[in-house]
Amino acid sequence: MKKKIIEIFKIPLKEKKARFDILIGGVLLMIPVVQFFSIGYLTKKLKKIIELEKNTIKWDENLKELFIFGVKGTALLLIYLFIPFLFMFLGGFFISFLSKGKILSLFFFRGQILIITGTVLLLIIMFFFPAGICLYLEENSIKKAVDFKSILEKIILIPKEYGIVYFIILGIYLFSIVLTFILFNWVIGILSSGFIYFYDGFVSVHLIGKFFPRKSIKIPQK
């Protein structure tokens, strides 16, 4: 497994097509609305990996399809993020407005609890997202993407591999956030963010697709 993961990170360094895709995808990802093409490319790429299709995706082949894939992929992510972000928003509202700047205020304490709860929920719910989007692409059904019973059945097939992939993806995104928002100044952070996050998505898609249990793998009967 370690060798496969290392190879995935090396793809952009070894393949000219991958470098070109990250260049185009990174530029498009920085432009509002147009960014759906980049997200659509990654979503369609994942679908092809899951279906074991070898043909490559061309940016100018079917722009409408890429855009639709991007909108649907984004919508699914927002569905997953809704509840955690709601808790975080309410926590911020309690701290910023209801507590009136008083640290010892009950509203300030409640806001802190809401933000912590939202963060924990975010980490938990995003654990299911990779398998959820794979099921959506495999079955072409949004319902499957939030069918947590089916998702758990897939995860149980490869608990160790899935856990490793989840923490790797979580790690690369956290590192990228620190890089673009803390270590870089705001100009370099903005200019590089599209390329960095598209690369993260590119690696994530290959990691998820490589280890996701496809339909051909049956769930063992007890």
C-alpha atoms as one frame of an Amber mdcrd trajectory, in Angstrom:
protein
   0.000   0.000   0.000   2.839   2.384   0.856   4.307   1.961  -2.621   0.954
   2.720  -4.275   0.515   5.889  -2.227   4.015   7.132  -3.060   3.406   6.462
  -6.765   0.192   8.506  -6.657   2.027  11.519  -5.222   4.636  11.165  -7.976
   2.141  11.128 -10.876   2.352  14.906 -11.545   6.162  14.646 -11.537   6.256
  11.716 -13.973   3.399  12.471 -16.384   3.374  15.514 -18.652  -0.409  15.279
 -19.055  -0.876  15.410 -15.272   1.292  18.538 -15.006  -0.734  20.185 -17.766
  -4.003  19.241 -16.032  -2.822  20.738 -12.738  -1.784  23.930 -14.538  -5.170
  24.337 -16.270  -7.178  23.109 -13.288  -5.313  25.393 -10.908  -5.999  28.488
 -13.010  -9.695  27.664 -13.435 -10.096  26.833  -9.748  -9.268  30.438  -8.798
 -12.109  31.888 -10.901 -15.620  31.938  -9.378 -18.199  29.806 -11.277 -15.524
  28.795 -13.805 -14.066  26.722 -10.968 -16.872  24.211 -11.520 -14.937  23.006
 -14.587 -11.961  22.121 -12.365 -14.144  20.388  -9.799 -15.953  18.617 -12.642
 -12.663  17.396 -14.056 -11.686  15.854 -10.713 -15.132  14.319 -10.223 -15.157
  12.811 -13.697 -11.580  11.616 -13.199 -12.673   9.751 -10.077 -15.559   8.173
 -11.965 -13.227   6.893 -14.673 -10.799   5.473 -12.104 -13.662   3.671 -10.328
 -14.929   2.264 -13.626 -11.377   1.274 -14.634 -11.535   3.353 -17.804  -8.115
   4.048 -19.286  -9.016   6.887 -21.658  -7.921  10.333 -20.481 -10.115  13.380
 -19.932  -9.664  16.332 -22.273 -10.525  19.809 -21.058 -12.090  20.854 -24.359
 -13.880  17.574 -25.071 -17.215  18.221 -23.335 -17.263  21.433 -21.310 -20.958
  21.142 -20.501 -20.448  17.683 -18.988 -17.472  18.878 -16.920 -19.502  21.817
 -15.626 -22.427  19.574 -14.636 -20.071  17.144 -12.907 -18.572  20.091 -11.026
 -21.936  21.460  -9.914 -23.123  18.034  -8.725 -19.852  17.279  -6.949 -19.952
  20.652  -5.192 -23.622  20.189  -4.240 -22.829  16.820  -2.686 -19.935  18.306
  -0.696 -22.201  21.108   0.562 -24.791  18.553   1.686 -22.100  16.887   3.793
 -20.807  20.196   5.144 -24.190  21.731   5.976 -24.656  20.505   9.566 -21.014
  20.990  10.728 -20.886  24.471   9.191 -24.262  25.345  10.750 -22.844  24.558
  14.199 -19.725  26.616  13.446 -21.790  29.544  12.149 -24.001  29.531  15.235
 -20.911  29.315  17.435 -19.382  32.319  15.702 -22.674  34.226  16.018 -22.848
  33.505  19.750 -19.235  34.610  20.298 -19.264  37.667  18.012 -22.702  39.132
  18.720 -24.557  37.584  21.651 -21.603  37.540  24.069 -20.858  41.223  23.291
 -17.138  40.576  23.674 -17.409  39.250  27.230 -15.199  36.173  27.602 -16.974
  35.117  30.795 -20.377  35.385  29.130 -22.560  32.265  28.930 -23.068  32.974
  25.225 -19.287  32.988  24.697 -19.043  29.569  26.386 -21.950  28.218  24.330
 -20.324  29.544  21.174 -17.084  27.741  21.981 -19.002  24.483  22.558 -20.848
  24.893  19.244 -17.612  25.506  17.326 -15.902  22.493  18.927 -18.974  20.344
  18.200 -19.025  21.568  14.602 -15.332  20.758  14.162 -15.770  17.241  15.541
 -18.831  16.704  13.324 -16.841  17.955  10.337 -14.074  15.416  10.919 -16.620
  12.627  11.366 -18.874  13.473   8.428 -15.953  13.996   6.052 -14.748  10.503
   6.929 -17.761   9.198   5.015 -17.493  11.629   2.081 -14.912   9.751  -0.064
 -16.969   6.554  -0.016 -20.156   8.584  -0.435 -19.046  10.333  -3.609 -17.732
   7.027  -4.991 -21.119   5.403  -4.431 -22.794   8.378  -6.085 -20.572   8.063
  -9.150 -20.911   4.286  -9.240 -24.714   4.250  -8.900 -25.408   7.710 -10.375
 -27.674   8.396  -7.403 -27.498  11.194  -4.837 -29.438   8.974  -2.419 -26.581
   6.475  -2.454 -24.167   9.266  -1.572 -25.945   9.753   1.765 -26.893   6.121
   2.332 -24.631   5.631   5.342 -25.497   1.948   5.646 -24.146   1.289   2.143
 -21.177   3.556   2.814 -20.281   1.683   5.987 -20.572  -1.640   4.136 -17.945
  -0.399   1.683 -15.667   0.968   4.400 -15.859  -2.267   6.415 -14.354  -4.095
   3.430 -11.131  -2.076   3.704 -11.136  -0.389   7.154  -7.358  -0.081   7.469
  -6.757   1.158   3.907  -9.726   3.529   4.055  -8.588   4.994   7.361  -5.075
   5.564   6.038  -6.401   7.239   2.878  -8.714   9.471   4.933  -5.920  10.674
   7.223  -3.564  11.257   4.284  -6.171  13.378   2.503  -6.962  15.234   5.727
  -3.248  15.829   6.247  -2.526  17.223   2.785  -5.462  19.639   2.959  -4.534
  20.836   6.457  -0.953  21.332   5.293  -2.170  23.293   2.268  -4.383  25.510
   4.439  -1.457  26.288   6.733   0.757  26.900   3.700  -1.575  29.288   1.862
  -3.099  31.135   4.818  -0.273  31.233   7.381   3.179  30.569   5.894   2.680
  32.457   2.606   1.861  36.142   2.440  -1.625  36.906   1.097  -0.469  37.626
  -2.495   1.505  34.395  -2.899  -1.228  32.516  -1.023  -3.939  33.676  -3.434
  -1.847  33.133  -6.579  -0.756  29.639  -5.564  -3.955  28.431  -3.910  -5.629
  27.184  -7.090  -2.652  25.026  -8.086  -2.076  23.713  -4.565  -5.701  22.741
  -3.952  -6.156  21.267  -7.419  -3.054  19.145  -6.820  -4.572  18.074  -3.494
  -7.763  17.128  -5.309  -5.816  15.315  -8.014  -3.956  13.213  -5.440  -7.122
  12.638  -3.386  -9.061  11.386  -6.405  -6.343   8.861  -7.249  -6.063   7.733
  -3.630  -9.815   7.246  -3.246 -10.242   5.564  -6.619  -7.293   3.248  -6.061
  -8.608   1.719  -2.852 -12.392   2.052  -3.185 -14.099  -1.397  -3.222 -15.916
  -1.623  -6.551 -19.080  -3.573  -7.316 -17.028  -6.609  -8.276 -15.956  -6.992
  -4.636 -18.614  -8.752  -2.606 -19.262  -8.163   1.058 -18.401 -11.353   2.944
 -21.347 -13.118   4.548 -21.099 -13.944   8.229
